[in-house]
Amino acid sequence: ERQFAYCKPSMQVIRTILLMSSSQHSPTTPHMNNKKPSFVSDTKKRDSSSTSSVETVLGLGSLLSERSARTTFPNLRRFRLGRVPNHRRVFGHTPHIFHDRGIADWDTLEMSSLCAEYHPGSSFICSVFDIDPEEEEEEGEESSSGKSFREDFLEREEEFEIEIVEYQDFGEVKEGDLVDSTNTEDTGSMGILCLKSTDDAYIERWGKDRYAAKYTKKGINTIWGWNEDSGLKPCAPYLRHCVLAAERMGDACFASFLDETFLVDRTTTIRDYLEKNPHVMKTSPPPELAERYGG
């Protein structure tokens, strides 16, 4: 029977990987909110007739899997790894989609998903890939006719604050490659990242009727209002998927996901959580979600 301990690198290896890869960012880097371009405001300036340019997406959860990413972005290019400085990865909110797909567990509160949040000194390894907006608008499975890529992206990731943030590019890798994250291609690249938001921000963007239809009428009283002592836990099939995807991307990505991803308490790491909850890695997704949540 498969045990989670099978994939646990030695502590010496973990420390070496994380120290090497995190040494490239400065913990004192100021927050970029006042300087970075805005994904939302830039979207409002664009239309479907605009000349397209390549967009770079940063994946922190299910998008760590290239196979899963291609179910949403079939024409993605240059799937690779990078590191996002001054942000941490947290299972801190519950999206309606887990309830709609039947993989949320109200009894145990295993129903949270991942976001990034600004936190000076923290960082995590992410996936990085490029997309041509025109190609995605034509062929993306969730694309809506007449909408630009950015408008579709906002719809797809509706509960998040979508921002353009700085990241460090590790260059192209294949599944299982050993990443030398001390040698980055650059340290000033910009990519699209899903960040923590608020219920009020969701209502302001999408309206009270949409919030009611997707959340409160289904018994979900909040998306983002989970306190650190709320007991909210990761959705098990989703967490399993993210763990398998991170493992396939090599030791550096795997160690980062285990030790640089936190529960809602912002203290418990995913490594600690999995050691105490071995059932997670045995919780397969429903057959219809096997490809999307299959690692």
N, C-alpha and C positions, 0 to 999 in steps of 0.2 A: 504494500500500500504506500502510495506516494506521501512523503512527509515534507513539510516546508523546510526543515533543516537541511534538506539535500542541496539547496542552492545557496547556503549561507557561506560567503567567503570568510577567510580568517580575518580577525580584527586588524592584523597588521596590513593586510591587503586593502581593507576598507579604508583605514586611516590614510594610507599612501594615496589611494585613488582620490579621495575627497579633498585631501590637503593640496594635492597637485592641481586638481581641477578648479578648486575655489581660490587658489592663490592669485589668479589672474584678475580678480575684481577687487576694488577698493571698498571696504566697509564704510568709508566716510563719504562715498559718492553722494552728492545731494540728490534729493528727489527731483525728477525731471518734469513734474506736472506743469511747471511754468514755461518749459522750453520745448517739450516734445510736440510733434504734430498731433492733431486730434483726428482719430479715425472717424468719429461721428460727424464733426463739422466739415471734414474734408469730403465725406460721403455726400453731404447736402449740396456741395458745390459741383458734384459730378453728375453726368447723366449717361444714358446708354450709348450716346454718340461720341463720348469722349474718347480720345486716343488712349488706349490701354497701355499699362506698363506692368511689369512683373510685380506681384505682391508676395511677401514672405510671411508665412504663418508659423507661429511657435506653438508646438503641442506639448501639453503638460500631463495629459491623462490618456484617454483612449487614442488620441492622435500620436502617441508614442509607437503605435502599430502602423506600419506603412499599409498593410492590407486593410485595416480599418479606416485609415485616412482616405484610401482610394474609393471607399464606398461613398464618401462625400465629395472628394476632389479627385475624380478619375484621371485627370491629366496632370497631376502634380509632378514636379520635377525636382531633382537633386535632394532626395530625402537624406537627411544627415542629422548630426547632433550639434548642440550648442549649450551655452550656459546663460541663464538670466540672472544678472546681479541685482542685489538689493530688493529681492522679492522672495517670498516663501510660498510653498505649495501646501494647500490646506483642504481637507474634507470638511467644508464649513457651511454648506447649504444643501437644500433638497429641491431638485427640479421636478416639475410635474411629469416629465417624460418617463422617469423611473416608475411612477405610479401607473401611467398609461400603458407601459409595457409589461406591467405585472412583476417587476423585480424589486420593488420597494417592500420592506417589511416593517409595518407599523408597530408590531408587538415588540420588536427588539430595537427599533429606531435605526435599523440598518438601511438607510435610504439617502445617504449624503453623496454628493459629487465633489469634484475638485474645482478649485479656482486658485489663482495666484493673488497675493496681496502684497502691497508695498511693505517692506520690513528691512531697514538698513542693516547691512552686514550679512544678511541671509542670501542664499542663492540656490539654484537647482539646475540640473541638466534637463534639457528639453529636446524634443525633435524639432527640426527646422526643414521646411520645404517651400519651394517656390511654385506659384501658380500663375497662369495667364488668365486674367479675368474674362476675356472674350471666350476662351475655350470652355471655362467653367459655366459661363452663362448659357452656353449652347448645350452642354452635356451633363452638368451636375445633376444627380438624381433628385435633389431637393430644390433645384432651381425653379423660380417662379417666373413665368413668361412676362417679359417687359421690365423686369427688375435688373439692376446692375449687380455685379458680384458683391459689392459692399452692402447693398441693401439686403441681398439674400443672406449674407453672412450675419448681419444684425438680427435677421429673423431666426436663423438657425441657432444662434447663441443668444437668445432673447433676454435671458436673465442677467447677463454679465455686463460689466463696463468693458467695452472693447477699446483697448488703447494700443498705441504704437510705442514700443519700449526698446531700449538698447539691449543687445545680447552679444555674446561672444561666439563666433562661428568656429566649430572644430573641423570643418571640412567634411567631405563625403565619406560615409562608412557603409559597410555591409553588415547585415545582422550577425552579431557575435564578434565583430572586430574589436580588438583592444584599442581603445581610444587613448592617444597621447594628448591629454587635454592641457598639457603645458605649452603646446604649440598650436595656438589658435591662428586662423587665417587673419583675423582682425578683431578689434575690441570695440568697434564703433558702429556695428551694423544695427539696423532697426527692423523690428518685426511686429506682427499683430499678435496680441496676447489677451486672453480672457481673464479679467480681474474681478475681484470681489465688488459687489454692488449693494444696493439696499432695496427693500420693498417699495419705498417711496419713489426711488428712481425708476423702478419698473413701471409703476403706475403713471408717472409723469410721461414716460416714453410711449407706453402702449395703451394706457387708459384703465379706468376702474372696471369696465365691463370685461375686458380681456383678463384682468387679474382675477376677477370673480369666477369667470368661466373655467379658467385653467387651474385655479388654486382653491379659493375658499369654498366653492360649491362642491369640491371633491374632498373637503375636510382638511385641506392643507392651509393652515392659518398664517404661515409665513414661509418665505423663500430663504431670506437672509437673517432673520431675527433669532438665530440659535445662539444662546450664550455658551460660554466656554464650559460651564458645568451642566449643560443641557442633556448630556449623554448621547447626543447624536453620533451615529457610527456610519462608516462607509457602506454603501450598497454592495453586498457581497459579490454578485456576479460581475459588477463593474470593477471592483477592486481586484478581483482575480484576473480579469482581462488586462488591467494596467500593469500588474505584477509580471505577467507572462510577456507582455509587450516590452517592458523595460528589460527583462532578462535577455530577450532575444537581441537587444541592441548592445549587449556587451557589459563587461564588469563595471565600467564607470557609470553608465546610465542606470544599471541595476542597483548599485550601491547608493546612488543619489536618490533613487525612488524610495528605497527602504529607509534611509537615514535622513533624508532632507524633505520628507513629506510627513505632515502632521494631521492628527485628528482635530476636531473642533476645539479641544482644550489647548491647542498650540504647544503642547508638551509631549504627548505620546507620539512616538514615531511609528511608522507603518511596520518596521521590523518588530518593535515591541508588541504591537497590536496583533500581528500575525502569529507570533510565538504563543500568545495567550488564546488565540482564536483560530485553531487549525482548520475549522470547518470551512473557512473562507475559500481555501484553495481546492475544496471539494465541491463548491457550489457552482455548477455549470449553468450557463444561460439557457433559456428555452431554445428549442431547435430553430425557431424562426430568427433568433438573434445570434446564432452560433458564429456566423461570419463576422458580424459587427463587434461582438464581445468575446471573440475566441482567441484573443492575444495576438 
